[in-house]
Amino acid sequence: MFTNFVSAHQVSPADAMQLIDRAEGFKHGTPVPAHGPVYAANLFFENSTRTHTSFEMAERKLGLTVIPFDPSHSSVTKGETLEDTIKTLAAIGINIAVMRHPADAYYEPLLAASPTLAIVNAGDGAGQHPSQMMLDLMTIHEEFGGFTGLNIGIVGDLSHSRVAHSDAEMLTKLGANIFFSGPEKWFSPEYKQFGPYLPLAELVPKVDVLMLLRVQLERFNADESGAFSKESYHQKYGVTDALAQTMKSRAIIMHPAPVNRDVELASDLVEAPQSRIFMQMHNGVFMRMAMLEAVMHARRFGEVGAAAPAMSERR
């Protein structure tokens, strides 16, 4: 049971397929079951367009009441701890807190801070991004009908990417073959358990899914920022128009976005026939509906007369 949804580690292959099935159902018109009042707050301590608005749309489609929360005008600016913020939200009746924070595993001390409130991780530092992982799985499943034997290339800023960690772990569990590329210095030892590093020109013709990662300049230190050239990166590690010509005819391009056009990907390829970038965003709403619903069911939020889950049931 997903009494909290914070990490790829929680998700078994069977869980993943159930969530994909439910999200695809929502996408094709499965009605949302009626439920009692459920209250959600979205706590984004890093800037976000896609994830923030996607979660809010998912919440509203599920019939949740969304309580506005702006970190820049919250008591966090006065020194309040995250634990006390969560306890406060729980005390006033919030059921689900969707959170993004720059600290890796920020959620670990929060899970016990207020057991009546569910945490849904919308991205932690360079750690985990479970909702992006799940919408990526949904998009691949829609395209290919499964995962076993697919060759998937994850390319780009591996050193700062929470998407790479989550996707590589889950796709490996589901039977896909994972390959990595980009600047080799960003290929850290932790990735070797999932698959090898290949030069980009060797990887692109091999894969069924070319998953590009945004270069996260905001996480670079001063020396890294000073040495970085968008033009040089694009020619060495980006997918140029010429390189895209070597892709398999049925291969697709994915990217968690926002895309640095003409850096990770030539601008005209962002909406090319093989691109699924905006479809990923579309699918994200339905997958986040499925994730939030799973948390609601595990906690029995919205059920008349439901009690809080016993501590032994909490995850």
C-alpha positions in Angstrom: 0.0 0.0 0.0 1.2 3.5 -0.9 0.5 5.3 2.3 3.2 7.6 1.1 4.7 7.8 -2.4 8.2 9.0 -2.2 10.6 6.7 -4.1 11.1 4.2 -6.9 12.3 1.7 -4.3 8.6 1.4 -3.2 7.3 0.3 -6.6 7.4 -3.3 -7.6 6.9 -4.3 -11.3 3.3 -5.4 -10.4 2.6 -2.0 -8.7 4.0 -0.2 -11.8 1.7 -2.2 -14.2 -1.4 -1.6 -12.0 -0.7 2.2 -11.9 -0.1 2.2 -15.7 -3.4 0.4 -16.2 -5.3 2.8 -14.0 -3.7 5.9 -15.6 -4.5 4.6 -19.1 -8.0 4.1 -17.9 -8.3 7.7 -16.7 -6.9 8.9 -20.0 -9.5 7.0 -21.9 -12.4 8.2 -19.8 -12.8 5.9 -16.8 -14.9 7.9 -14.3 -13.5 9.0 -11.0 -15.2 7.3 -8.1 -17.2 9.5 -5.7 -15.6 10.2 -2.4 -15.8 12.5 0.6 -13.7 15.6 1.1 -10.0 15.2 0.7 -7.6 18.2 1.0 -4.2 18.5 -0.7 -1.4 21.1 -0.6 1.4 21.5 -3.1 4.7 22.5 -1.4 7.2 23.4 -4.1 10.5 24.7 -2.7 12.0 24.6 -6.2 10.6 26.2 -9.3 8.4 24.0 -11.4 5.9 24.4 -14.3 5.1 20.9 -15.5 5.2 18.9 -12.2 3.4 21.5 -10.1 0.6 22.3 -12.5 0.2 18.6 -13.5 -0.2 17.6 -9.9 -2.8 20.4 -9.3 -4.7 19.3 -12.4 -4.6 15.7 -11.3 -5.9 16.7 -7.8 -8.7 18.7 -9.3 -9.7 16.0 -11.7 -9.9 13.6 -8.8 -12.2 16.1 -6.9 -9.7 17.0 -4.2 -9.8 20.4 -2.6 -6.4 22.1 -3.3 -5.2 24.5 -0.5 -2.8 27.1 -1.8 0.7 27.1 -0.4 3.5 29.5 -1.4 6.9 28.7 0.2 8.1 32.3 -0.3 5.2 33.5 1.9 5.2 30.7 4.4 6.7 30.5 7.9 9.6 28.5 6.4 11.1 32.0 5.6 11.0 32.7 9.3 12.9 29.6 10.2 10.2 27.1 10.6 11.4 23.5 10.0 9.8 21.3 7.4 8.7 18.9 10.1 6.8 21.7 11.9 5.3 22.8 8.5 4.0 19.3 7.9 2.7 19.1 11.5 0.9 22.4 11.0 -0.7 21.3 7.7 -1.9 18.1 9.3 -3.3 19.9 12.3 -5.5 22.1 10.1 -6.8 19.1 8.1 -4.6 18.6 5.1 -4.6 15.0 4.0 -1.9 14.9 1.2 1.2 17.1 0.9 2.9 17.0 -2.6 6.4 18.2 -2.1 9.5 19.2 -4.1 12.6 20.2 -2.3 16.3 20.7 -3.2 17.6 18.4 -0.4 18.1 14.7 -1.3 15.6 12.5 0.7 14.1 15.5 2.4 11.0 13.3 3.1 12.7 10.8 5.4 12.3 12.7 8.6 8.8 13.9 7.6 7.2 10.5 7.3 7.1 10.2 11.0 6.5 13.9 11.7 2.7 13.6 11.3 1.4 10.1 10.6 -2.0 11.3 9.6 -0.7 13.2 6.5 0.6 11.5 3.4 3.7 12.7 1.6 4.0 12.5 -2.2 7.4 13.3 -3.5 7.5 15.6 -6.5 11.3 15.5 -6.7 14.1 15.7 -4.1 17.4 17.2 -5.1 19.3 14.8 -7.4 17.6 11.8 -5.7 14.1 10.5 -6.7 11.3 11.7 -9.0 8.7 8.9 -8.8 5.9 10.6 -10.7 8.2 11.4 -13.6 9.3 7.8 -13.6 5.8 6.6 -13.7 4.6 8.9 -16.5 7.7 7.8 -18.5 6.8 4.2 -18.0 3.2 4.9 -19.1 4.5 6.7 -22.3 6.8 3.8 -23.2 4.1 1.2 -22.4 1.6 3.1 -24.7 4.2 3.0 -27.5 5.5 -0.5 -27.3 3.0 -2.5 -25.1 5.7 -3.6 -22.7 9.2 -3.3 -21.6 11.0 -6.7 -21.8 13.9 -6.5 -24.2 13.6 -2.8 -25.1 16.8 -0.9 -25.4 16.6 2.4 -23.6 19.3 5.1 -23.7 19.5 7.7 -20.9 21.6 10.6 -22.1 22.8 13.8 -20.5 23.3 15.3 -17.1 23.5 12.0 -15.1 25.3 13.6 -12.2 22.4 15.9 -11.2 19.4 13.9 -12.5 16.7 12.5 -10.2 14.9 11.2 -13.3 17.8 9.0 -14.3 18.0 7.3 -10.9 14.3 6.5 -10.8 13.8 5.5 -14.4 16.9 3.3 -14.6 16.0 1.4 -11.5 12.4 0.7 -12.5 13.0 0.0 -16.2 15.6 -2.6 -15.2 13.1 -4.3 -12.9 10.7 -4.4 -15.8 13.2 -6.1 -18.1 14.5 -3.3 -20.3 18.1 -3.0 -21.3 19.6 0.3 -20.1 22.5 2.3 -21.7 23.9 5.6 -20.7 25.7 8.4 -22.6 26.7 12.1 -22.3 29.8 13.5 -20.7 31.6 10.4 -19.4 32.7 12.2 -16.2 29.0 12.4 -15.3 28.6 8.6 -15.5 29.1 7.8 -11.8 29.7 4.2 -10.5 26.1 3.9 -9.1 24.8 3.7 -12.7 27.0 0.6 -13.6 24.5 -1.7 -11.9 21.9 -0.7 -14.5 23.9 -0.7 -17.7 27.0 0.4 -19.5 28.2 3.7 -20.9 28.4 4.1 -24.7 29.5 6.9 -26.9 26.5 8.8 -28.2 27.0 7.9 -31.8 27.0 4.2 -30.9 24.0 4.5 -28.5 21.6 6.4 -30.8 21.2 3.7 -33.5 20.9 1.0 -30.9 18.0 2.2 -28.8 14.2 2.0 -29.0 13.8 4.9 -26.5 16.2 7.8 -26.5 15.6 9.5 -23.1 17.4 12.8 -22.9 18.1 14.7 -19.6 18.2 18.4 -19.2 21.5 20.0 -18.4 20.8 21.4 -14.9 22.9 24.6 -15.0 21.3 25.8 -11.8 23.0 22.9 -9.9 26.5 23.7 -11.4 29.1 25.3 -9.2 30.9 28.5 -10.4 33.7 26.6 -12.1 31.3 24.3 -13.9 29.1 27.1 -15.1 32.1 29.1 -16.3 33.4 26.2 -18.4 30.1 25.2 -19.9 29.3 26.0 -23.5 25.9 25.3 -24.9 27.2 25.1 -28.5 30.0 22.7 -27.6 27.7 20.5 -25.5 25.2 20.2 -28.4 27.8 19.2 -30.9 29.5 16.6 -28.5 26.6 15.2 -26.4 23.4 16.6 -27.9 21.1 15.0 -30.5 21.7 17.0 -33.7 19.6 16.7 -36.8 22.3 14.6 -38.4 22.5 12.2 -35.4 18.7 11.8 -35.3 18.9 10.4 -38.8 20.6 7.3 -37.4 17.7 6.4 -35.1 15.6 3.3 -35.6 12.5 4.2 -37.6 10.2 3.2 -34.6 12.4 4.7 -31.9 11.0 7.6 -29.9 12.6 10.6 -28.2 11.7 11.5 -24.6 12.7 14.3 -22.3 11.4 15.2 -18.8 11.5 18.9 -19.8 12.0 21.8 -19.8 14.1 21.2 -22.9 17.2 23.4 -23.4 16.6 23.7 -27.2 19.8 23.3 -29.3 21.6 21.9 -26.2 20.3 18.4 -25.4 18.2 18.3 -28.6 18.0 20.2 -31.8 15.1 22.6 -31.6 13.2 21.3 -34.6 13.3 17.8 -33.1 11.4 18.8 -29.9 8.1 18.4 -31.9 9.3 16.0 -34.5 7.2 12.9 -35.4 9.4 10.7 -33.2 9.2 13.0 -30.2 6.9 12.1 -27.3 7.9 15.0 -25.1 4.5 16.8 -25.0 2.8 13.4 -24.8 4.8 12.7 -21.6 3.4 15.9 -20.1 -0.2 15.0 -21.2 0.2 11.5 -19.7 1.6 13.0 -16.5 -1.8 14.3 -15.4 -3.4 10.8 -15.6 -0.5 9.0 -14.0 -0.5 11.5 -11.1 -4.2 10.9 -10.7 -3.5 7.1 -10.4 -0.7 7.8 -7.8 -2.8 10.1 -5.7 -5.7 7.7 -5.8 -3.5 4.9 -4.7 -2.5 7.0 -1.7 -6.1 7.9 -1.0 -7.1 4.3 -1.0 -4.2 3.2 1.2 -5.1 5.9 3.8 -8.9 5.6 3.2 -9.1 9.3 2.6 -12.5 10.3 1.5 -14.2 7.2 2.9 -17.1 7.9 5.3 -16.2 6.8 8.8 -12.6 5.8 7.8 -10.0 5.8 10.6 -6.4 6.7 10.3 -4.2 3.7 9.2 -2.5 1.7 12.0 1.3 2.4 12.3 2.0 -1.1 11.0 0.3 -0.3 7.7 2.2 2.9 7.1 5.0 3.0 4.5 
